[in-house]
Every structure is written in C-alpha cells, then in structure tokens.
Amino acid sequence: MVSFPGSSALVGRAAEVSALLEAVGDDRAQTVLVAGEAGIGKSRLIAEFTERLGGEAMVLLGRCPELGTGGVACAPFLAVLRGLVRKLGGEAVATLLPPHPALANWLPQLAVHTGGAAPEADRIRLFGEILTVLEQLAMTRPVVLVLEDLHWADDASRELLTFLAANLADANALLVGTYRPGEAGPLRGLVAELRRNPGVQVLELHPLTRHEVGRQLAALLGREPGSELITKVFERSGGNPLFVEALGQCPDELPADLADLLLGFQTGLSPQARTVVPPAAVIGSPIHHDLLAATVDLPPDELPRALRELVDRHLLLTTDTGYEFRHGLIRQAIYDNLLPVERTALHARAAAALHARGDALDPESRADLARHARAAGDLDQALRAYWSAIEVVPATHPERLRLLEQILTLWDRVPTPEQILPTTKLSVLEQIVDVAVACGATEHGIAAADAALALLVPGEFGDSGADPERVARMYRRRAYLRATTGAGPGEDLTQALALMEGTPDSVEQAEALVQSAAARVFQGDAVGSAVDAVAALAIARRLGADALMARAHAHLGLAGAAAAGGAAAGEVRADSETDWALEHFAQAHRAAAVAGDARIVVDVATWESAVLVGAGRYEAAIAAVRQGLRAAHESFRFAESAPILYVKWAQALSALGRWDEARAVVDETQFAQLPPLSRAALLVCFARISLATGDIRAAEEGAQAAGLLLGDSRWAAQYRLELAALTCSLALVGGDERTAAAALTGLLEGGDGVATLFAHPHEAWPLVVLAARISGAPAELLALGDTLPTASPVDAAHRAAFTAHLAGTAARWAEAVAAWRGVGRPYDVGIALLGLAESAAVEGNRVEAGSALKELTEIATRLGAVPLAAAAAAVGERARISLDGSAVRAPKAQSGTASGGFGLTARELDVLRLVAKGMSNRALAAELFISANTAGVHVSRILTKLGVASRTEAAAFAHEHGLLITAGE
C-alpha cells in the first residue's frame, strides 16, 4: 500500500507563523486575517501556530461549513461555544453570563444553570454576550479565536465577525480568520473595511517558490528529489502546497486535471476505507460518527478499522463530534465524481437514518435531514424537516430566516404544501419579514414583503378580502425596511394608516403612528409628527404598552421642539417649547425604564441631545450625549448609535467655543468608520471652526468633501442647508458677493425651496442672516426674516442678528449681543460685538465702541479667532479707539499635535493615565466616550511613541517621567 504522509513539514511560512505568534498579547493587534487560495496552506499554518502556542493560550476553533451543505446560521461561533462548554463545563461557562442569556437559545444545556433566554433577547444582546464571554476568558490567559473558511460565512456570521472585530479590543484576545480572496463574495466588503483598522493585519499566503517546492517534496518522499521532478511538480502545482502533496504521491504519472489530482489522495486505500469515503463526502462537514455509521454499507466491526485507516492517512481529520475531510477540495472532488444515482441513493440513506431518530433530532440535524431529503428528491419530507427545524429555533434567530427561505423555495415545487405544513405561503412570507426586521436583513425582508403584498393586494383595484390590519402591518414593515436603506418609507406608511382608519385600538395601529411620527419629523413635518405621536400615545396608554409610550413621548419631544409642534399636538405646554419637549423626553425615559428597552434609552438620549443643541442648551446636550454613549456601550449598540451622538457632541462643543475639544471628539480612525451622513455633518462643523480661525484652505476642503458625501437625499436636507451657509460664508471671506448671492438664490429654486427652509428653521436662520449681509440676495429669502419660526433661543438670537444687520444701529446690535450671550456662544457674541463697535463708532459713542472692541478682542484671543481679532483691530484703527494694547495670540495648538510629553497628544495622555490605572480598552473607551477599537489604536500609538512593549511598561514609564500629573497638580 502506498504510504500517504498527509500533513508534511510546513515549508516557506516561517514569517507568517512568527507574525501570528507575535500578535498574541500585542496591544496593537486585534485581528489577523490569513488570505490565500484553496490548498495554499491556511489551515496548515493555523495548525502550526496553535501547536506552538501550547498551553500558553486558550484556543477556540470554529469553521464555516461549505456553501450549500445546510449549515446553521453563525455555525462557526456555535462550534466555538459548544467546544467551550465541553472544555470548561456548562456551569463554568454560565458564570461568565448574565441570568437568562440569549445564548441559552443556542446552547440549551446552559439553561440548566442560567435559566431560559429572556423573551426580549435579540441579536445585539446575543453578540454582546459572546463578546463578554471572550473578554472574561481573556482576563486570566490569552484567548485566540480562530474562524476558518470565512469565505463561506453566512450573513449572521459576517455580522457577528464585524461586531467582534470592532469591540474585541482587549490586548489579551486575538481574532484569527482564514478566507479565500477569490471566493470571498459578500465578505470582500467586510475585509476592505477591516483593512482600514490599524489593529487588523492581513497575511497573504503566496505560492511556494521552486526551492520551497523541492523542500516539501523532500519531506514527502523522505529523500532528495531530482531537479527534473522538482521542476515538473513546481510547474504543474503552481506552488500550491496541497497540489504539490498530491503530485508527490505519483511523481511518475502526473494526473491530467485537478479533479484527477485530488482523487489521487484515495490511492492505496483498502476496499473498506474506499467504501466509507463516498458516504462521508455526501454527509459533508462535519461528519457525525453515528450518521456515518448508519449510512455506510459496512459491518459494524469493520467501520472502526476503515476510519482508523482514513485518519492515519490524513484523508479525514478527527473533530470533537466526528470527522471532516482534511480539505474541502478533496471532499468536493469525491462528491462530484459520484454518479447522480449514487449521490441520490446516499442522500436518501442519510435522510432515512436521520428521520428514524424522530423528535430526538437537534435543530442542526433537522436542517441536515431537510438537505438530504431535498437532494434525494423527497421534497415533501424536506418541507416537513425544514418546518420541524423552525419549530425549535428562536423567533429572532438568523437561522430561522434561512430555514424559512428554504421552505419558500420549495413551496411551489410541491403539489399541495398546505396539506403538508400547518401554514400558508403568506404566513411564511410574513415570518420572513419579521425575522428580517429583527436581524437587520433588509434586502431579504423587502423582497419577502413585496411578495406578501402581491398576495394580499393582487391588483390595483382588486379586493383580496384580506384583514385590513394584516395588510397594513405588511405595508408598515416594508416602510421600516425601506427607511433603513436611506430611501425613506415611501407611500407605505400612508397606505397602512389609511387601512386602519376607524378601526378599534390596536398595537399595530399605534406602531404605524409612531413610525409615521418618526418619518415626518425627519422630513421636517413637525406638526404632522406631533399629531401622529399624540394619537399613538393615546392608544399606547389605553393598551398599557410601555415601549410604545416611550417612543411616542420621544417623538413628541422632537416635534415639540419646533414652535408649532406643541400647538398642533393639542397638549398643555410649559413656558417654552423646549421645556415642553424636555418634559416629554423625561416621560420617555421613565416609560423606557419600565419597559426595560435599552434601545429606547439610547434613542431618547440621541434625540434629546439634538433638541438641546437646537435650543442652545449645550452643556445639557453634552450630558445627554454622554448618557447616550454610556447606554450604547452597555447595550452593545455603540457602532450604530455613536455616530449621531458624536455629531451632536461636536456641535455643542463648537457652539461653546471649545473648538479643540470639538475637533478631538473623533480621531482619524473613528472618522473613517462613520457613516457618510455623520462624516459630512462633522466636516461641516470642523470647516466652520477652520473658517473662524482663518484656515481658509482647510475650510474649503472640508466643505468640498462634505458636499460629495451629502448627495441629494431628502434625509440630508438640513445638513445641505448648513453646507450652503458655510459655502456663502467662504465666498464672502473671499470678497465674492456675487457667488454668495447666487448660492442663496439656488436654494429657492424648485417648488420646495421655501418649504425646506420652513421645515428646518434652525438651519435656515443662518442663511437668512447671511442674506442680510449680501447685496443682491433674493428678496424672498430676506422676507423670511419676518415669517420664519423662532422655536428656540438660538433662533431668536439669529433673528436679533438679522434685525441688527438691516437696522445697523448700536441698540439693535446690543440686543444681538445679549441674545448670543444668553445661549453661551462666544464666537457669535464676538461677531455681534463687532457690529456693535462699528455702529457705536458711527454714532459717536466711543465709550461703547471701545468697550465692545475690548471684549471682542478678549474673546477672539481666547478662541484663536484670528480673522475676528484682525477685524476688531481694523475697526479700532479706523475709529482711532485704543484696544488697551490687547494682542491676539496665535490659535492654540489643536488636539492631535505634540504636547511636549514625549510627543503624546492631550487625548493620548488621557488614555495613558487610564492605562496606568489598569483599565482595559473597553473600560477606558467607556470612560472617554470613544469606541473600544479607537481606544486600542490610542494605546498602540502610545506604546510606539514611548518605545515600550506593553501596557505595564507604559504605566511604569509614565510614573517615572511624571506623565500622570494633570494640569494644576
């Protein structure tokens, strides 16, 4: 019998092994992706790496099943957790989790120790629990999580991988993944995103050189190969180690093609072992021993010997639950080499073996039964098996979506599916939509909703006889899914509300009203939003639905921030619209606490901060932002909720004149990971600061970049108004009034120009003020100064500035100064003081002019607003008014410049002080309101700048050199 050495000596991968070993425990490395074509040696590299780790680290291994083999959603992570339970025991793993964890749905054996999963368990909670388990394990020893064959990862696995890569920032944990670039498909975008993260390293495995092929052949053959053989094998294999190994078995008879080459791994097998190979290939991966035994046509006493031979020959590898082929290409070649009748018979045998177990099958085995029955042509049994699998899968689990879609694909291929299953096609589609909403599978959900509505509403004027509430619910669900794409809900919400008009109170009706309130407020229709929110609140109160009450109150808060909102709502308001809005936010917080809905807590804080910024209550806005960021950290929703909170934080700090802090809200790494709309909003904010400090080029570049990001989406209307104001201001600085006037005129073109301005008064007022400064500004825009709502003290301050520009009197400018001082915006106070000084000087009131110029100069100096200080000096020179020798300092060093402390920035010094306290990356991230990923980047930069290798050394260095002393100590 030909000896088959299997995994030969690892050749040509020393650098890659070293890189993986160095990444373990390295603060600067969070994720390592190993990329390479099939057979290039990714798994062999991982095996060598984990073997060299020995007992130093806990290695957790998961593998994505081959596409089309029916693996469950999140299969690699499920394998990891099952292995962990086997290794530590269910009780030990339970101690790492909260009571009633979502993971109990995945691992029922945990429920014995933790209780069943909570009813509200969702995918974010599930992801957070997996993250918590890894972090808890990493507190005692290094943890290496290995995920192989990510090119086969399902949607849920990719989403969980993204979550872990963004949040698994502990230096003691490393995520390692392998994938084939040529087969990456949907993974390709994720890899491109991860590559931008400095904590992610990609190792690309290249083909072996001719010399390395010779070394591998020598290890395979046990002798030095001849030069001619090396050349032939090198040319035929292309340097692929798997193909070199296959060719090395028959150096004198090189196979004609790849399939023959891979089938050559069976050379020399005994008849018994050859009998086992085809059923194993049909079963797929993993190959459970019991199923293989029931499928193979061998006497019971011969099967162990045949399996031993296959394992010894490394054609099969042992796993915790059975076996798997050493390489997927080998399994595929064997499977494809079977005759169709052979494949069908083996699938039928496997299906019969699984069906015989009855209700004892776990969810994964039920899905396997469906797959085998389907491949065997027994579609009735496949349909039953898929339905059976669904019955034991939680309602919001991604696996449920996959199983439901499999049922849908079989539905029209079975003559009478309604007689086989206790459901209908419409019900299946409705369930797909529900799971898609819960899992964030937007495209799947929209497609299913389209199909469901085609059944519910068969023609434009047809009458399906369907329950109106059922039709309305599907319209509402599709509206929600469409809104998440950025396209808006369309007419679906209108359809839903029309169908339920006049019907008895229901949760569905309240849900539609709340969703409509959300859509309207973001479209600028505060009045309509308030009307819908009040109606939803009334229904929610009658039904006792706390979560709905919380959301209705929150939307009333948003709508009530506009002057017309409270009146339209028909409720008794407090002394101001803002107080009225904040009272609703307070009630929303209370209702959310009763409902235990963490998502509402984050959402309310986000919306509340937006209202507070618009109202000029900037310190309160910052407090709300911090509350929202904490809640986002605690609920593992930081990635999705932080961007808009960052925007409001930067806007509040900018308004307060804390410009350095505003620029430091996000660093380059965080900024690159934000969604386009948030990046655009921050670019506009930062560009305004650059304009105020005299950095015109940076302001122009920021405005241009923001314009490219905003596009023409109606959801970006308010930010486009802010950008228009910035563009006009830049034109005025350049002395180009014609361009500024043309930009303002362009805002009014089209049928909804004025309507857009009224829909967003906070953003419209700065444009109206600019119109008062520009000769040739459109009269229609100037007229808005008398009609545009002033829904907040900030709007009132803009109105005062508008009036002062037109009147040009010191009295009016004094009113503007007082208005801006009332909301605490120093730069706008300075602008108004400049107008006051000029007007007072013209009126001959040199004392008032001098006082205004002195205060203005102090403000400009403190802010680093060089152009404003220069304007003050020019007015003083023209009016011959002394500024008491005041001089403007250069702008303060901005965040990110060297602090003098070994080149560390102010933010890096903050991070270093927390590192010295022993905080993990996640802990210091929560303390500084940044993502854990960004915290890791800061730590990496600190280690590099200080020239130290670990956090411990960094803390010692900081103590030794006095870097932990803060200003004033």
NORPE-V272602 format. One record per backbone hydrogen bond with DSSP energy under -1.0 kcal/mol. NH is the residue of the N-H (numbers start at 0). CO is the residue of the C=O. If there is no record, write none. Layout:
BEGIN
nh={NH;NH}
co={CO;CO}
END
This chain:
BEGIN
nh={16;17;18;19;20;21;22;25;28;29;30;31;32;33;34;35;39;44;45;46;47;48;49;50;51;52;55;57;59;61;63;68;74;77;78;79;80;81;82;83;84;85;86;87;88;92;93;94;95;96;99;103;104;106;109;112;113;114;117;120;125;126;127;128;129;130;131;132;133;134;135;136;137;138;139;140;142;143;144;145;146;147;149;151;152;157;158;159;160;161;162;163;164;165;166;167;168;172;173;174;175;176;177;178;182;183;186;187;190;191;192;193;194;196;199;200;202;204;207;212;213;214;215;216;217;218;219;220;221;229;230;231;232;233;234;235;236;237;239;241;243;244;245;246;247;248;252;260;261;262;263;264;265;266;268;273;274;275;276;279;280;281;282;283;286;291;292;293;294;295;297;301;302;305;306;307;308;309;310;311;312;313;314;315;316;318;322;323;325;330;331;332;333;334;335;336;337;342;343;344;345;346;347;348;349;350;351;352;353;354;355;356;357;359;360;365;366;367;368;369;370;371;372;373;374;375;376;377;378;381;382;383;384;385;386;387;388;389;390;391;392;396;399;401;402;403;404;405;406;407;408;409;410;412;418;420;422;427;428;429;430;431;432;433;434;435;436;437;438;439;440;441;444;445;446;447;448;449;450;451;452;453;454;455;456;470;471;472;473;474;475;476;477;478;479;480;481;482;483;484;485;486;491;494;495;496;497;498;499;502;509;510;511;512;513;514;515;516;517;518;519;520;521;524;525;528;529;530;531;532;533;534;535;536;537;538;539;540;541;542;543;544;545;548;549;550;551;552;553;554;555;556;557;558;559;561;564;567;568;569;570;579;580;581;582;583;584;585;586;587;588;589;590;591;592;593;594;595;596;600;601;602;603;604;605;606;607;608;609;610;611;612;613;614;615;616;617;620;621;622;623;624;625;626;627;628;629;630;631;632;633;634;635;636;640;641;644;645;646;647;648;649;650;651;652;653;654;655;656;657;658;661;662;663;664;670;671;672;673;678;679;680;681;682;683;684;685;686;687;688;689;690;691;692;694;695;698;699;700;701;702;703;704;705;706;707;708;709;710;715;716;719;720;721;722;723;724;725;726;727;728;729;730;731;732;733;734;735;739;740;741;742;743;744;745;747;755;756;757;758;759;763;764;767;768;769;770;771;772;776;781;782;784;785;787;795;796;797;798;799;800;801;802;803;804;805;806;807;812;813;814;815;816;817;818;819;820;821;824;828;829;830;831;832;833;834;835;836;837;838;839;840;841;842;843;844;845;848;849;850;851;852;853;854;855;856;857;858;859;860;861;862;863;864;865;868;869;870;871;872;873;874;875;876;877;878;880;885;896;898;901;903;908;909;910;911;912;913;914;915;917;918;923;924;925;926;927;929;934;935;936;937;938;939;940;941;942;943;944;945;946;947;953;954;955;956;957;958;959;960;962;968}
co={12;13;14;15;16;17;18;22;25;198;198;174;200;176;202;178;36;40;41;42;43;44;45;46;47;48;52;141;143;145;147;65;71;73;74;75;76;77;78;79;80;81;82;83;84;88;89;90;92;93;113;100;101;102;106;109;109;110;99;117;121;122;123;124;125;126;127;128;129;130;131;132;133;135;136;136;171;57;173;59;175;61;177;148;149;153;154;155;156;157;158;159;160;161;162;163;166;169;142;29;144;31;146;33;179;180;183;184;186;187;188;189;190;193;196;30;32;34;238;208;209;210;211;212;213;214;215;216;217;225;226;227;228;229;230;231;232;233;236;38;239;240;241;242;243;245;249;256;257;258;259;261;262;263;265;269;270;271;272;275;276;277;278;279;322;287;288;289;290;291;295;298;298;301;302;303;304;305;306;307;308;310;309;309;323;321;286;316;314;326;327;328;329;330;331;332;334;338;339;340;341;342;343;344;345;346;347;348;349;350;351;353;354;356;357;361;362;363;364;365;366;367;368;369;370;371;373;372;376;377;378;379;380;381;382;383;384;385;386;388;389;393;396;397;398;399;400;401;402;403;404;405;406;409;415;416;420;423;424;425;426;427;428;429;430;431;432;433;434;435;435;439;440;441;442;443;444;445;446;447;448;449;450;451;452;466;467;468;469;470;471;472;473;474;475;476;477;478;479;481;482;481;488;490;491;492;493;494;495;499;505;506;507;508;509;510;511;512;513;514;515;516;517;519;523;524;525;526;527;528;529;530;531;532;533;534;535;536;537;538;539;539;543;544;545;546;547;548;549;550;551;552;553;554;555;558;561;563;564;565;565;575;576;577;578;579;580;581;582;583;584;585;586;587;588;589;590;591;591;596;597;598;599;600;601;602;603;604;605;606;607;608;609;610;612;611;615;616;617;618;619;620;621;622;623;624;625;626;627;628;629;630;632;631;636;637;640;641;642;643;644;645;646;647;648;649;650;651;653;652;656;657;658;659;661;666;667;669;670;674;675;676;677;678;679;680;681;682;683;684;685;686;687;688;689;693;694;695;696;697;698;699;700;701;702;703;704;705;706;712;713;715;716;717;718;719;720;721;722;723;724;725;726;727;728;729;731;730;735;736;737;738;739;740;741;744;751;752;753;754;755;759;760;763;764;765;766;767;769;773;777;778;781;782;783;791;792;793;794;795;796;797;798;799;800;801;802;803;808;809;810;811;812;813;814;815;816;817;819;824;825;826;827;828;829;830;831;832;833;834;835;836;837;838;840;839;843;844;845;846;847;848;849;850;851;852;853;854;855;856;857;858;859;859;863;864;865;866;867;868;869;870;871;872;873;874;875;882;893;903;899;900;904;905;906;907;908;909;910;911;914;913;919;920;921;922;923;924;930;931;932;933;934;935;936;937;938;939;940;941;942;942;949;950;951;952;953;954;955;956;957;965}
END
